[in-house]
Amino acid sequence: MSLLRARKNARHAKPSKAAPGMVAAGLTASFAVADVAAFASSASAASADDFARLRQCESGGNYGINTGNGFYGAYQFDRGTWNGLGYGGRAHEASPAIQDAAARRLQAQRGWGPWPACSRMLGLGRDSSPAAAVDAAPASAAARLDDATRASRSRSVSPAPKVRVAVAPTPPPALRAEVLSVADVRTQRVDVAQWQRRMAARGWDLVADGYFGPKTADVAKRFAAEKRLNVSALPGEVDRVVWDAAWRLAVT
């Protein structure tokens, strides 16, 4: 076996300075369980519920997901990070137990930084308990105003891709509301972030911040028109037809 240092990190993270990991192409579920135990003390602040909420935000809880965007599995590992942690192949090819072990290993090394958008949305790593619901309203009027301002500005972290990438059709995660719309502009939602992330993977200029602002509504309206969807919601809203189409329809 050869030793190597992690070359890349989970989505949008800076290069890791973690110690080299041992690369093993055929890790078993029993090894994964032992791996979790080994890191339990250093990751004691992270609960099983934290990781359940994290993978729901990152992938809808789908351990086998591979949308073609360069991130794999329930925790959306890129291949460099996955292999650098000591696992062979790609994350979505591994069992749930191994993926959970890898997520705990990375969190023990680097905290919640490798998952910046979802950890921020879920409140992971804050001094206060992260168990507060994502859909809870901001605590103060000032916070609500700040949330609305952020959503209306439709912040962009990086320039939109000039060419749309190929995204493999895949079963959509469950939509937990009848419709997503600007009526919830002040509420940060996991399902809104999932739809934004999927649309960004399809090539649309969206940031997955979990807020359904005017820019998200505009993308929803144009996407429905482009695909000629027979929607039951108003233009600019995401009903189940628009939601499912984001995962099931090919990029054109």
C-alpha positions as CSV (number, residue, x, y, z in Angstrom):
1,M,0.0,0.0,0.0
2,S,1.2,3.5,-0.7
3,L,0.9,6.6,1.4
4,L,-0.5,9.9,0.0
5,R,-1.8,13.2,1.3
6,A,-5.3,14.4,0.5
7,R,-5.1,16.5,-2.7
8,K,-8.6,17.9,-2.7
9,N,-11.3,18.5,-0.2
10,A,-15.1,18.3,0.0
11,R,-17.0,20.9,-1.9
12,H,-15.7,24.5,-1.9
13,A,-13.1,23.8,0.9
14,K,-9.5,24.9,1.0
15,P,-6.7,22.3,0.6
16,S,-6.3,20.2,3.7
17,K,-3.1,20.0,5.8
18,A,-4.2,16.7,7.4
19,A,-1.8,13.9,7.9
20,P,-1.5,11.3,5.2
21,G,-4.0,8.5,5.2
22,M,-3.5,4.8,4.2
23,V,-5.1,4.0,0.9
24,A,-7.1,0.8,0.9
25,A,-9.2,-0.2,-2.1
26,G,-11.4,-2.7,-0.4
27,L,-12.5,-1.4,3.0
28,T,-15.3,-3.4,4.7
29,A,-18.2,-2.3,6.7
30,S,-16.6,-3.8,9.9
31,F,-13.6,-1.5,9.3
32,A,-15.9,1.4,8.9
33,V,-17.5,0.7,12.2
34,A,-14.1,0.6,13.8
35,D,-13.2,3.8,12.0
36,V,-16.2,5.6,13.6
37,A,-15.2,4.4,17.0
38,A,-11.6,5.5,16.6
39,F,-12.7,9.0,15.8
40,A,-15.5,9.2,18.4
41,S,-13.4,11.0,21.0
42,S,-12.2,13.8,18.7
43,A,-15.6,14.2,17.1
44,S,-17.6,13.9,20.3
45,A,-19.4,17.1,19.6
46,A,-20.8,15.7,16.4
47,S,-23.9,13.5,16.9
48,A,-25.5,10.9,14.6
49,D,-28.3,13.4,14.1
50,D,-25.8,16.0,12.9
51,F,-24.6,13.7,10.2
52,A,-28.1,12.6,9.3
53,R,-29.1,16.2,8.8
54,L,-25.9,16.9,6.9
55,R,-26.4,14.2,4.4
56,Q,-30.0,15.1,3.9
57,C,-28.9,18.6,3.0
58,E,-26.0,17.6,0.8
59,S,-27.7,14.8,-1.2
60,G,-31.3,14.2,0.1
61,G,-29.8,11.3,2.1
62,N,-28.9,9.3,-1.1
63,Y,-25.8,7.2,-0.5
64,G,-25.7,6.1,-4.2
65,I,-26.0,9.5,-5.8
66,N,-23.8,10.4,-8.7
67,T,-25.1,13.4,-10.7
68,G,-22.0,13.9,-12.8
69,N,-21.0,17.1,-11.0
70,G,-17.8,15.7,-9.5
71,F,-19.2,15.0,-6.0
72,Y,-20.3,11.6,-4.9
73,G,-22.4,9.9,-2.3
74,A,-24.5,11.0,0.7
75,Y,-21.9,13.5,1.9
76,Q,-20.8,14.7,-1.6
77,F,-17.1,13.8,-1.4
78,D,-14.9,14.7,-4.4
79,R,-12.7,11.8,-5.4
80,G,-9.4,13.4,-4.2
81,T,-10.7,13.8,-0.7
82,W,-12.3,10.3,-0.6
83,N,-9.1,8.6,-1.8
84,G,-6.9,10.8,0.4
85,L,-8.9,9.7,3.5
86,G,-7.9,6.1,2.7
87,Y,-10.8,4.8,0.6
88,G,-10.8,3.3,-2.9
89,G,-13.0,4.2,-5.8
90,R,-15.6,6.9,-5.4
91,A,-17.8,7.5,-2.4
92,H,-21.2,6.6,-4.0
93,E,-19.8,3.1,-4.7
94,A,-19.2,2.5,-1.0
95,S,-21.6,1.2,1.6
96,P,-23.5,3.6,3.8
97,A,-21.4,2.5,6.8
98,I,-18.2,3.3,5.0
99,Q,-19.5,6.7,3.9
100,D,-20.6,7.5,7.4
101,A,-17.1,6.6,8.7
102,A,-15.4,8.7,6.1
103,A,-17.6,11.7,7.0
104,R,-16.8,11.3,10.6
105,R,-13.1,11.0,9.8
106,L,-13.1,14.2,7.8
107,Q,-15.1,16.0,10.4
108,A,-12.8,14.9,13.1
109,Q,-9.8,16.3,11.1
110,R,-11.3,19.5,9.9
111,G,-14.6,20.2,11.7
112,W,-17.6,21.2,9.5
113,G,-15.5,23.4,7.1
114,P,-15.6,20.8,4.2
115,W,-19.4,21.4,4.0
116,P,-19.6,25.2,4.3
117,A,-23.1,25.8,2.9
118,C,-25.0,23.0,4.6
119,S,-23.1,23.3,7.9
120,R,-23.9,27.0,8.0
121,M,-27.5,26.4,7.1
122,L,-27.9,23.7,9.8
123,G,-26.0,25.6,12.4
124,L,-23.3,22.9,12.8
125,G,-20.2,24.0,14.6
126,R,-21.8,27.0,16.4
127,D,-21.5,27.5,20.1
128,S,-25.2,27.0,20.6
129,S,-26.9,23.7,19.9
130,P,-27.2,22.8,16.2
131,A,-30.4,21.0,16.8
132,A,-32.6,24.0,15.9
133,A,-34.8,23.4,12.9
134,V,-33.6,24.8,9.6
135,D,-37.1,26.1,8.9
136,A,-37.2,28.1,12.2
137,A,-37.8,31.9,11.7
138,P,-34.8,34.2,12.4
139,A,-34.7,35.3,16.0
140,S,-35.2,39.0,15.5
141,A,-36.6,41.6,13.2
142,A,-33.1,42.7,12.3
143,A,-32.2,39.1,11.4
144,R,-35.3,38.8,9.2
145,L,-34.5,42.0,7.4
146,D,-30.9,40.8,6.8
147,D,-32.2,37.4,5.5
148,A,-34.6,39.1,3.1
149,T,-31.8,41.4,1.8
150,R,-29.5,38.5,1.2
151,A,-32.1,36.6,-0.7
152,S,-33.2,39.6,-2.8
153,R,-29.6,40.3,-3.8
154,S,-29.2,36.7,-4.9
155,R,-25.5,36.6,-4.0
156,S,-23.1,34.9,-6.3
157,V,-19.9,33.2,-5.0
158,S,-18.4,32.5,-8.4
159,P,-19.2,33.3,-12.0
160,A,-21.8,31.2,-13.7
161,P,-20.4,28.4,-16.0
162,K,-20.4,29.3,-19.6
163,V,-21.2,25.8,-20.7
164,R,-23.8,23.6,-19.1
165,V,-22.5,20.3,-17.8
166,A,-24.0,16.9,-18.4
167,V,-26.1,15.8,-15.4
168,A,-27.3,12.2,-15.3
169,P,-31.1,11.7,-14.6
170,T,-31.7,10.4,-11.2
171,P,-34.8,9.9,-8.9
172,P,-35.6,13.1,-7.1
173,P,-35.5,13.4,-3.3
174,A,-38.8,14.0,-1.5
175,L,-40.3,17.4,-1.7
176,R,-41.5,18.3,1.8
177,A,-43.8,21.1,0.8
178,E,-46.6,21.5,-1.7
179,V,-44.8,24.4,-3.4
180,L,-41.6,26.5,-2.9
181,S,-42.0,30.2,-3.5
182,V,-40.9,33.7,-2.6
183,A,-43.5,33.6,0.2
184,D,-40.8,31.8,2.2
185,V,-38.1,34.3,1.2
186,R,-37.2,34.9,4.9
187,T,-37.0,31.2,5.7
188,Q,-33.9,29.2,5.1
189,R,-35.0,25.7,3.8
190,V,-33.1,22.5,3.1
191,D,-35.4,21.6,0.2
192,V,-34.8,25.0,-1.4
193,A,-31.1,24.5,-1.1
194,Q,-31.4,21.0,-2.7
195,W,-33.3,22.4,-5.7
196,Q,-30.9,25.3,-6.0
197,R,-27.9,22.9,-5.9
198,R,-29.4,20.6,-8.5
199,M,-30.2,23.5,-10.8
200,A,-26.7,24.9,-10.4
201,A,-25.4,21.4,-11.4
202,R,-27.6,21.7,-14.5
203,G,-25.8,25.0,-15.4
204,W,-28.1,27.6,-14.0
205,D,-26.6,30.6,-12.2
206,L,-27.8,29.9,-8.6
207,V,-26.1,29.7,-5.2
208,A,-27.5,27.1,-2.9
209,D,-28.1,29.3,0.1
210,G,-31.5,27.9,1.0
211,Y,-33.4,31.1,0.5
212,F,-36.1,31.3,-2.3
213,G,-35.4,34.8,-3.5
214,P,-36.3,36.6,-6.8
215,K,-33.4,35.0,-8.6
216,T,-34.5,31.5,-7.7
217,A,-38.0,32.3,-8.8
218,D,-36.7,33.6,-12.1
219,V,-34.8,30.4,-12.7
220,A,-37.9,28.3,-11.8
221,K,-40.0,30.3,-14.3
222,R,-37.5,30.0,-17.1
223,F,-36.8,26.4,-16.5
224,A,-40.6,25.5,-16.5
225,A,-40.9,27.4,-19.8
226,E,-37.9,25.8,-21.4
227,K,-39.1,22.3,-20.5
228,R,-42.7,23.2,-21.3
229,L,-43.8,21.8,-18.0
230,N,-47.5,21.5,-17.1
231,V,-47.3,23.1,-13.7
232,S,-50.0,23.7,-11.2
233,A,-48.2,26.5,-9.4
234,L,-47.8,30.1,-10.4
235,P,-44.9,31.1,-12.7
236,G,-41.8,31.3,-10.7
237,E,-42.8,28.7,-8.1
238,V,-41.5,25.2,-7.7
239,D,-44.3,22.6,-7.5
240,R,-43.8,18.8,-7.6
241,V,-43.6,18.9,-11.5
242,V,-40.8,21.5,-11.5
243,W,-39.1,19.8,-8.6
244,D,-39.1,16.3,-10.3
245,A,-38.1,17.7,-13.6
246,A,-34.8,19.1,-12.2
247,W,-33.7,15.5,-11.5
248,R,-35.4,13.5,-14.1
249,L,-35.1,15.5,-17.3
250,A,-31.9,15.6,-19.3
251,V,-29.9,18.9,-19.7
252,T,-30.6,20.5,-23.1
